Amino acid sequence: MAPACDLAFDPWDPAFLADPYPAYAELRSRGRVLYFAPTDQWLVPHHADVSALLRDRRLGRTYQHRFTHEDFGRTPPPPEHEPFHTLNDHGMLDLEPPDHTRIRRLVSKAFTPRTVERLKPYVEALAGDLVTALVEAGGGDLLTDVAEPLPVAVIAEMLGIPEADRAPLRPWSADICGMYELNPSQETAQKAVRASVEFSDYLRELIAERRKEPGDDLVSGLIAAHDEGDRLTEQEMISTAVLLLNAGHEATVNATVNGWWALFRNPDQLAALRADHSLVPAAVEELMRYDTPLQLFERWVLDEIEIDGTTIPRGAEIAMLFGSANHDEEVFARPARLDLTRGDNPHISFSAGIHYCIGAPLARIELAASMRALLEKAPTLRLAAEPQRKPNFVIRGLEGLSVETP
């Protein structure tokens, strides 16, 4: 067994959360896999290993397609958490083949590249309007004024959620996503359960309406999607809609504020971007790498594996450290340096393998649209106050980002 991970890795320490990347470098120097007792997980910090394990079918997002909780040596979740697990466990992200294959194929019929590309003018117009309002106000919170409303409105528009119904979407999402942190508290679980019930009830009503009167939206598309007699169940539609909303904006929101906070701390790179807007696509990729919005992705070991001479038994849990992998010196030259001209950038911020983010093309469109709007309409945008980090590790973001547009 590898030595216990008695390092600076402490995902509950504010100092670590402020800048985890030096601790990651120490992890990488210690080995390819390290056991972390506080979460009973095996940490994998290197890019090559993370990339390979994301594609390794001996690992799974779930084990329940092959084992009971007891067979797998795991304790079933408390019965009072059932609404969260029903919602979560029927989404693509937490399923394995054959269910994952079937649902992703059906969802892909509604979530096509053409559908995403058709949204581009709407995304760009909305980004422009949000930034114009920010400039007219002389500044504000980039998080609440631009970063949040853009992707939430876009995915709500895609799903066909009426504008009047959108206010609870972000709070529901935040409460549900709290369960993805390490060792969530009972209070976090209670919030997630309540949000799961409320969000599911809302979507059940929306699906019933779309069955009667289909529209040109994703929920109607999910209802209509079929393949050789296969259709999505109502629960699969609900779980898919919640997953698309949560995954469809959490990463974009945090990538936006993490990215601009990084640019403000690297004025030479911000100046280069302002001087050459053609750098935007490369900047989006580099900022996703530099301060990764999803720091950790978990997998269950379904069949015993070996990493660098260490045997990881069936029933164990592996924590793939995306943030560390994206700073691996063996893959990225001078990884601690923000470089918007970085050519070869194989970051894994959108995951890989069968669980590669289905919404990655949409996220890239949104990130580029808001960045271009801010560069064009707020060319003198500057930081107004030092931001505070959210007390989260897995989903990395800021409490807010106060800016001025003098």
C-alpha positions as CSV (number, residue, x, y, z in Angstrom):
1,M,0.0,0.0,0.0
2,A,1.2,3.5,-0.8
3,P,2.0,5.7,2.3
4,A,-0.8,7.7,3.8
5,C,-1.2,11.1,2.2
6,D,0.4,13.2,5.0
7,L,0.9,16.1,2.7
8,A,-0.3,19.7,2.3
9,F,-3.4,18.3,0.6
10,D,-6.2,19.5,2.8
11,P,-9.4,20.2,0.8
12,W,-11.1,21.8,3.8
13,D,-8.2,24.3,4.6
14,P,-8.9,27.9,3.3
15,A,-5.2,28.3,2.5
16,F,-5.3,25.2,0.3
17,L,-8.5,26.3,-1.4
18,A,-7.0,29.7,-2.2
19,D,-4.2,27.9,-4.1
20,P,-4.2,24.1,-4.3
21,Y,-1.6,23.9,-7.1
22,P,1.6,23.8,-4.9
23,A,0.1,20.9,-2.9
24,Y,-0.7,19.1,-6.2
25,A,2.9,19.5,-7.3
26,E,4.0,17.8,-4.0
27,L,1.5,15.0,-4.6
28,R,2.9,14.4,-8.1
29,S,6.4,14.3,-6.7
30,R,5.3,11.7,-4.1
31,G,4.0,9.2,-6.6
32,R,1.3,8.2,-9.1
33,V,-1.3,7.1,-6.5
34,L,-1.7,8.0,-2.8
35,Y,-4.2,6.9,-0.2
36,F,-6.1,9.7,1.6
37,A,-7.7,8.4,4.8
38,P,-10.1,11.3,5.5
39,T,-12.2,10.5,2.5
40,D,-11.1,6.8,2.1
41,Q,-10.0,7.5,-1.5
42,W,-7.0,6.9,-3.7
43,L,-5.7,10.2,-5.1
44,V,-4.4,10.2,-8.7
45,P,-2.5,13.4,-9.5
46,H,-0.8,12.8,-12.9
47,H,-2.2,13.7,-16.3
48,A,-1.4,10.4,-18.0
49,D,-3.0,8.3,-15.3
50,V,-6.1,10.5,-15.0
51,S,-6.5,10.5,-18.8
52,A,-6.1,6.7,-19.0
53,L,-8.4,5.9,-16.0
54,L,-11.2,8.1,-17.4
55,R,-11.3,5.6,-20.3
56,D,-10.7,2.4,-18.2
57,R,-13.8,0.3,-18.1
58,R,-12.6,-1.4,-14.9
59,L,-13.7,1.8,-13.2
60,G,-17.2,3.1,-13.0
61,R,-19.3,6.1,-11.9
62,T,-21.6,3.6,-10.3
63,Y,-21.3,0.0,-9.2
64,Q,-25.0,-0.8,-8.9
65,H,-25.2,-2.2,-12.4
66,R,-23.0,-5.1,-11.2
67,F,-23.1,-5.2,-7.4
68,T,-25.4,-4.5,-4.4
69,H,-24.1,-2.1,-1.8
70,E,-23.4,-5.0,0.5
71,D,-21.5,-7.1,-2.2
72,F,-19.4,-4.0,-2.9
73,G,-18.6,-3.5,0.8
74,R,-20.4,-0.2,0.9
75,T,-23.1,1.2,3.2
76,P,-26.3,2.1,1.4
77,P,-27.2,5.8,1.5
78,P,-29.6,6.8,4.3
79,P,-33.3,6.4,3.2
80,E,-34.0,10.1,3.8
81,H,-31.5,10.9,1.0
82,E,-33.5,8.9,-1.5
83,P,-34.9,11.8,-3.5
84,F,-31.4,13.1,-4.2
85,H,-30.1,9.6,-5.2
86,T,-33.2,8.8,-7.4
87,L,-32.5,12.1,-9.3
88,N,-28.8,11.7,-9.4
89,D,-28.6,8.0,-10.2
90,H,-30.8,8.2,-13.3
91,G,-28.6,10.8,-15.0
92,M,-26.0,10.0,-17.6
93,L,-23.1,11.2,-15.5
94,D,-23.7,8.5,-12.8
95,L,-24.6,5.6,-15.1
96,E,-22.5,3.0,-16.9
97,P,-23.3,0.9,-20.0
98,P,-25.7,-0.3,-21.2
99,D,-27.9,2.3,-19.5
100,H,-25.4,5.1,-20.1
101,T,-25.0,4.2,-23.8
102,R,-28.8,4.1,-24.3
103,I,-29.5,7.4,-22.6
104,R,-26.6,9.3,-24.1
105,R,-27.6,8.1,-27.5
106,L,-31.2,9.3,-27.0
107,V,-30.2,12.6,-25.5
108,S,-27.7,13.2,-28.3
109,K,-30.7,13.1,-30.7
110,A,-32.0,16.2,-29.0
111,F,-28.7,17.8,-28.0
112,T,-27.2,18.0,-31.5
113,P,-24.3,20.2,-32.7
114,R,-26.8,21.9,-35.0
115,T,-29.0,22.7,-32.0
116,V,-26.0,24.2,-30.1
117,E,-24.8,26.2,-33.1
118,R,-28.3,27.6,-33.6
119,L,-28.1,29.1,-30.1
120,K,-24.9,31.1,-30.9
121,P,-26.6,34.3,-31.9
122,Y,-28.9,34.2,-28.8
123,V,-25.8,33.5,-26.6
124,E,-23.9,36.4,-28.1
125,A,-26.8,38.8,-28.0
126,L,-27.5,38.0,-24.3
127,A,-23.8,38.3,-23.4
128,G,-23.8,41.7,-25.1
129,D,-26.9,42.9,-23.2
130,L,-25.6,41.7,-19.8
131,V,-22.2,43.4,-20.3
132,T,-23.9,46.6,-21.6
133,A,-25.9,46.7,-18.4
134,L,-22.8,46.2,-16.3
135,V,-21.0,49.0,-18.1
136,E,-24.0,51.4,-17.7
137,A,-24.0,50.7,-14.0
138,G,-20.2,51.5,-13.8
139,G,-19.5,48.0,-12.7
140,G,-20.9,45.4,-10.3
141,D,-20.4,41.7,-9.5
142,L,-19.2,39.9,-12.6
143,L,-20.5,36.6,-11.0
144,T,-24.2,37.7,-10.5
145,D,-24.4,40.2,-13.3
146,V,-22.8,38.2,-16.2
147,A,-21.3,34.9,-15.3
148,E,-24.5,33.3,-13.8
149,P,-27.3,34.8,-15.8
150,L,-25.8,33.9,-19.2
151,P,-25.5,30.1,-19.0
152,V,-28.6,29.7,-16.8
153,A,-30.7,31.6,-19.3
154,V,-29.2,29.7,-22.2
155,I,-29.8,26.2,-20.8
156,A,-33.3,27.2,-19.6
157,E,-34.0,28.5,-23.1
158,M,-32.8,25.2,-24.5
159,L,-34.9,23.2,-22.1
160,G,-38.0,25.4,-22.7
161,I,-38.3,26.7,-19.1
162,P,-40.4,29.9,-19.2
163,E,-38.5,33.0,-18.1
164,A,-41.0,33.5,-15.2
165,D,-40.0,30.1,-13.8
166,R,-36.2,30.5,-13.9
167,A,-35.5,32.2,-10.5
168,P,-35.2,29.0,-8.5
169,L,-33.0,27.2,-11.0
170,R,-29.6,28.4,-9.7
171,P,-30.4,27.9,-6.0
172,W,-31.7,24.4,-6.7
173,S,-28.6,23.6,-8.7
174,A,-26.3,25.0,-6.0
175,D,-28.0,22.9,-3.3
176,I,-27.9,19.7,-5.4
177,C,-24.2,20.2,-6.3
178,G,-23.3,20.6,-2.6
179,M,-23.6,16.8,-2.5
180,Y,-20.6,16.4,-4.8
181,E,-18.2,17.9,-2.3
182,L,-16.1,15.6,-0.1
183,N,-17.9,14.3,3.0
184,P,-20.9,16.6,2.7
185,S,-22.6,17.6,6.0
186,Q,-26.1,16.5,7.0
187,E,-27.3,20.1,6.4
188,T,-25.9,20.0,2.9
189,A,-27.7,16.7,2.3
190,Q,-31.0,18.1,3.6
191,K,-30.8,21.0,1.2
192,A,-29.9,18.7,-1.7
193,V,-32.9,16.5,-0.9
194,R,-35.3,19.4,-0.7
195,A,-34.0,20.9,-4.0
196,S,-34.2,17.5,-5.7
197,V,-37.9,17.1,-4.7
198,E,-38.8,20.7,-5.8
199,F,-36.9,20.6,-9.0
200,S,-38.2,17.1,-9.9
201,D,-41.8,18.2,-9.2
202,Y,-41.4,21.3,-11.4
203,L,-40.0,19.3,-14.3
204,R,-42.7,16.6,-14.0
205,E,-45.3,19.3,-14.6
206,L,-43.3,20.8,-17.4
207,I,-43.0,17.4,-19.1
208,A,-46.7,16.8,-18.8
209,E,-47.3,20.2,-20.5
210,R,-44.9,19.4,-23.3
211,R,-46.5,16.0,-23.9
212,K,-49.8,17.9,-24.6
213,E,-48.2,20.8,-26.5
214,P,-44.7,19.9,-27.8
215,G,-42.5,22.9,-28.6
216,D,-39.1,23.5,-30.3
217,D,-37.2,22.8,-27.1
218,L,-35.0,20.2,-25.5
219,V,-37.7,18.8,-23.2
220,S,-40.0,18.2,-26.1
221,G,-37.0,16.7,-27.9
222,L,-36.3,14.3,-25.0
223,I,-40.0,13.2,-25.0
224,A,-39.8,12.6,-28.8
225,A,-36.4,10.9,-28.9
226,H,-36.6,7.2,-29.6
227,D,-34.4,4.6,-31.1
228,E,-35.5,1.1,-32.1
229,G,-38.4,1.3,-29.7
230,D,-36.3,2.7,-26.8
231,R,-37.5,5.8,-25.1
232,L,-36.4,7.8,-22.1
233,T,-38.5,7.1,-19.0
234,E,-40.0,10.1,-17.2
235,Q,-37.4,9.8,-14.4
236,E,-34.6,9.7,-17.0
237,M,-35.9,12.8,-18.7
238,I,-36.1,14.6,-15.3
239,S,-32.6,13.5,-14.3
240,T,-31.3,14.5,-17.8
241,A,-32.8,17.9,-17.6
242,V,-31.4,18.5,-14.1
243,L,-28.0,17.3,-15.2
244,L,-27.9,19.5,-18.3
245,L,-28.9,22.5,-16.2
246,N,-26.4,21.8,-13.4
247,A,-23.5,20.7,-15.6
248,G,-24.6,23.2,-18.2
249,H,-23.9,26.2,-16.1
250,E,-21.8,25.4,-13.0
251,A,-18.6,24.9,-15.0
252,T,-19.3,28.0,-17.2
253,V,-20.1,30.2,-14.2
254,N,-16.9,29.2,-12.3
255,A,-14.7,29.2,-15.4
256,T,-15.8,32.8,-16.1
257,V,-15.0,34.2,-12.7
258,N,-11.9,32.0,-12.1
259,G,-10.7,33.1,-15.6
260,W,-11.2,36.8,-15.1
261,W,-9.6,36.7,-11.6
262,A,-6.6,34.9,-13.2
263,L,-6.4,37.6,-15.9
264,F,-6.5,40.4,-13.3
265,R,-3.6,38.7,-11.6
266,N,-1.7,38.4,-14.8
267,P,-1.9,41.9,-16.4
268,D,0.5,41.1,-19.2
269,Q,-1.8,38.3,-20.4
270,L,-4.9,40.5,-20.1
271,A,-3.1,43.3,-22.1
272,A,-2.2,40.8,-24.8
273,L,-5.8,39.6,-25.0
274,R,-7.1,43.2,-25.2
275,A,-4.7,43.9,-28.0
276,D,-5.6,40.8,-30.0
277,H,-9.2,39.4,-29.6
278,S,-8.3,36.5,-31.9
279,L,-6.7,35.0,-28.8
280,V,-10.1,34.4,-27.3
281,P,-10.5,30.7,-28.3
282,A,-7.0,29.8,-27.0
283,A,-7.7,31.9,-23.9
284,V,-10.8,30.0,-23.1
285,E,-8.9,26.7,-23.2
286,E,-5.9,28.0,-21.2
287,L,-8.1,29.6,-18.5
288,M,-10.0,26.3,-18.1
289,R,-6.6,24.6,-17.6
290,Y,-5.0,27.2,-15.4
291,D,-7.7,27.2,-12.7
292,T,-9.9,24.2,-13.3
293,P,-13.6,24.6,-12.3
294,L,-14.1,20.9,-11.5
295,Q,-11.1,19.8,-9.5
296,L,-11.9,16.2,-8.8
297,F,-13.8,13.4,-10.4
298,E,-14.5,10.1,-8.7
299,R,-14.7,6.5,-9.9
300,W,-15.4,3.2,-8.2
301,V,-13.0,0.3,-8.8
302,L,-15.2,-2.4,-10.3
303,D,-12.3,-4.8,-10.9
304,E,-8.9,-4.7,-9.2
305,I,-6.4,-2.5,-10.9
306,E,-2.7,-1.7,-10.4
307,I,-1.1,1.7,-10.6
308,D,2.7,1.9,-10.5
309,G,3.0,-1.3,-8.4
310,T,0.2,-0.4,-6.0
311,T,-2.9,-2.7,-6.2
312,I,-6.2,-0.9,-5.8
313,P,-8.8,-3.4,-4.7
314,R,-12.4,-3.8,-6.0
315,G,-14.7,-1.6,-3.9
316,A,-12.2,1.2,-3.5
317,E,-12.8,4.7,-4.7
318,I,-10.4,6.7,-6.9
319,A,-10.3,10.5,-6.9
320,M,-8.9,11.8,-10.1
321,L,-7.4,15.2,-9.5
322,F,-8.3,17.2,-12.6
323,G,-6.7,20.4,-11.3
324,S,-3.4,18.6,-10.7
325,A,-3.5,16.8,-14.0
326,N,-3.9,20.2,-15.7
327,H,-0.7,21.4,-14.1
328,D,1.4,18.3,-14.8
329,E,4.9,19.4,-15.8
330,E,5.3,16.2,-17.9
331,V,2.5,17.5,-20.2
332,F,2.5,21.3,-19.9
333,A,5.6,23.5,-20.1
334,R,5.7,25.9,-17.2
335,P,2.2,24.9,-16.0
336,A,2.1,27.5,-13.2
337,R,2.3,30.3,-15.9
338,L,-0.8,31.6,-17.5
339,D,0.0,31.6,-21.2
340,L,-2.9,32.5,-23.6
341,T,-0.8,31.6,-26.6
342,R,-0.2,28.0,-25.3
343,G,-0.5,25.9,-28.5
344,D,-0.7,22.3,-27.3
345,N,-3.3,22.3,-24.5
346,P,-4.7,18.8,-23.8
347,H,-6.4,19.8,-20.6
348,I,-9.0,17.4,-19.2
349,S,-11.4,20.0,-17.7
350,F,-14.3,18.5,-19.8
351,S,-13.3,14.9,-18.7
352,A,-12.7,12.1,-21.3
353,G,-14.0,8.8,-22.4
354,I,-17.7,7.9,-22.4
355,H,-18.4,10.6,-19.8
356,Y,-16.8,13.4,-21.8
357,C,-19.0,16.5,-21.3
358,I,-21.8,16.5,-23.8
359,G,-22.2,20.2,-23.3
360,A,-18.6,21.2,-24.0
361,P,-19.3,22.9,-27.3
362,L,-22.0,25.0,-25.7
363,A,-19.7,25.9,-22.8
364,R,-17.1,27.1,-25.2
365,I,-19.6,29.2,-27.1
366,E,-20.8,30.8,-23.8
367,L,-17.3,31.4,-22.4
368,A,-16.1,33.0,-25.7
369,A,-19.2,35.1,-26.0
370,S,-18.9,36.7,-22.5
371,M,-15.2,37.2,-22.9
372,R,-15.6,39.0,-26.3
373,A,-18.4,41.1,-25.0
374,L,-16.3,42.2,-22.0
375,L,-13.3,42.9,-24.2
376,E,-15.3,45.0,-26.6
377,K,-17.8,46.8,-24.4
378,A,-15.7,47.0,-21.2
379,P,-12.1,47.5,-22.4
380,T,-11.0,49.2,-19.1
381,L,-12.6,46.6,-16.9
382,R,-10.7,46.4,-13.6
383,L,-10.9,44.6,-10.3
384,A,-12.7,46.6,-7.6
385,A,-12.1,44.4,-4.6
386,E,-10.2,41.2,-3.7
387,P,-12.6,38.3,-4.1
388,Q,-13.3,35.5,-1.6
389,R,-13.1,31.8,-2.5
390,K,-16.1,29.6,-2.0
391,P,-15.4,27.1,0.8
392,N,-15.7,24.3,-1.8
393,F,-13.0,22.1,-3.2
394,V,-14.6,19.8,-5.9
395,I,-16.5,22.7,-7.7
396,R,-14.0,25.6,-7.5
397,G,-15.3,29.1,-7.7
398,L,-15.6,32.5,-6.1
399,E,-18.2,34.1,-3.9
400,G,-18.2,37.0,-6.2
401,L,-16.0,39.2,-8.4
402,S,-16.4,42.9,-7.9
403,V,-15.4,44.9,-10.9
404,E,-15.4,48.5,-12.2
405,T,-15.8,49.9,-15.7
406,P,-14.3,53.4,-15.5
